[in-house]
Amino acid sequence: MSASSSEHGANPVASIEDAPAMNAPNVAGPANDGVDAPKSKRRRRPANPENSDKAKNQTFYFVDSNSSSKEKRAHVMRHHVQEKRKQRKMSHSSISPEQIQELSVWQARKDSGYDTDSIKEPGATSTPGVAAEQDIPIPTPSAADQNSQPTHTTTPLDPSVQPPDPSEKNPFPILPFAQNPDDIELLDYWTSKLAYWSGQNFYIKTKIWQYSAAHPVSFQAVVMTYCARYKAKLQGLEDTEEIRRHVGQAHKNIQDATAGTLKIHPDYIAMALAGLALCEDRYGNKQECQPYLDQAARIMRPRPGSNIPVEVFLHYVRFILPPSHPGNDPTAPQWLVSFLRGAENLMQKHSTPEYLAQAPQRRDLFQMESPLFSLLSSGPRPSQVPYASRMYVVPDPQTQEVSRTAALIYITAALWDFKDSADKTARFMIYLKNIVEEHQLGRHPACETLLWILLEQGCEADLRNPERAWSTGELLKTHRFLRADLQFNFNEILMSFLTLRAPIRGIDVFQEELQASYP
């Protein structure tokens, strides 16, 4: 294959060689609306055997046949510049020059039926021969590690791994971790196919890609292993050589790290463990999922806020995966009642004229006509995925409803943190409004994306609280063991408090039904 398809999709009418930009091809434009333009006679040049090898290296681009000649030329030159930029990024990697073209082709594929340009967003059964770790001894950070914790701007292992250019159509950078065409093809399942019912969630996919790319071990476990199992699932296969290779490599990396033969910061082990947990829950042995998550949590829990990217991914996986056991605390369900009581007191305070005069955004942000109301309220949620591409939707993960509940709890917990400051409440409301607009969540609603952005805590420093996500996870875990009707009632009560309205079924009714459900 020597052509990379464009977002306009049409006929291959133009190509460009490794020549200066001034040698752009002369692409014919559309018909002139019935006006017969005089045809100029052109002499055919004899075939030049010296150009035969150059012709083989031509790259063809697909352009819209209805575009003007100027638009076609601009389209071809834009892609030519992007290809050159990719080749420069690859100049220091271990991939051979012959593979660069293959990398570019796979990176540009858009054959899943999605129009990525319309979205503003830039997150298995036990394999034979691979022993699953039941309890991996994870090294704890040393004093030196504590002083050198990775942050938002963690430098990738390889200098050729650079953050994607926001101006580029493709937000996924070419990485040196994939060393052959099969791996490049595998990564295409992540970039162009993988989807939830609410859509492709490009923001989440991009962020997970970037965060895990900080180290080859985390990228192998989070992206490569997941893609191998996801691809096999789409093909109706339980086990493949690709799965054995990538899962085996991910396990070996963790074993080498814990044995001390592979020097790696424990945070990247935590991210790798969370990635393996996600794979096991969806495509493998669900009994192996919780041990991975527990080990990852033991690494990150003592240091909340020390590595936001890893924590965001860990929290997100913990939230969307079903807990394996309800825990040992019989009073845990009462935490939900206490949480609702606190939210009710907060609503009464926020409803006063004096408070609304200081924070008018609190009254308007969750009203029925607002995008946040559509995101957080119950009701039918039509899919954002085109019908022809729904085969790529992750089968029945119920991520939308879980993400909605987690977002309700998280936002309410944040408002409780600001209960003594109308100014902080107002600024947090402005922050919520801005992220919904920036990521077009009103136009492309996705509760998963909203939850991920909340966990990133991109708000002002005095509005952040790294403990908020951990407490949200504990409440969500208890919530998920309730009966379906009690889960629904809990969410409805929280939503009514956010809209500053009294719930139809109050907390007392919820508490009675909750107690009746626990003999």
Secondary structure, 3 states (H helix, E strand, C coil): CCEECCCCCCEEEEEECCCCHHHCCCCCCCCCCCCCCCCCCCCCCCCCHHHHHHHHCCEEEEECCCCCHHHHHHHHHHHHHHHHHHHHHHHHCCCCHHHHHHHHHHHCCCCCCCCHHHCCCCCCCCCCCCCCCCCCCCCCCCHHHHCCCCCCCCCCCCCCCCCCCCCCCCCCCCCCCCCCHHHHHHHHHHHHHCEECCECCHHHHHHHHHHHCCCHHHHHHHHHHHHHHHHHHHCCCCCCHHHHHHHHHHHHHHHHHHHCCCCCCHHHHHHHHHHHHHHHHHHCCHHHHHHHHHHHHHHHCCCCCCCHHHHHHHHHHHHHCCCCCCCCCCCHHHHHHHHHHHHHHHHHHHCCHHHHHHCCHHHHCCCCCCHHHHHHCCCCCCCCCCHHHHHHECCCCCHHHHHHHHHHHHHHHHHHHCCCCHHHHHHHHHHHHHHHHHCCCCCCCCHHHHHHHHHHCCCCHHHCCHHHHHHHHHHHHHHCCCCHHHHHHHHHHHHHHHCCCCCCCCHHHHHHHHHHHCC
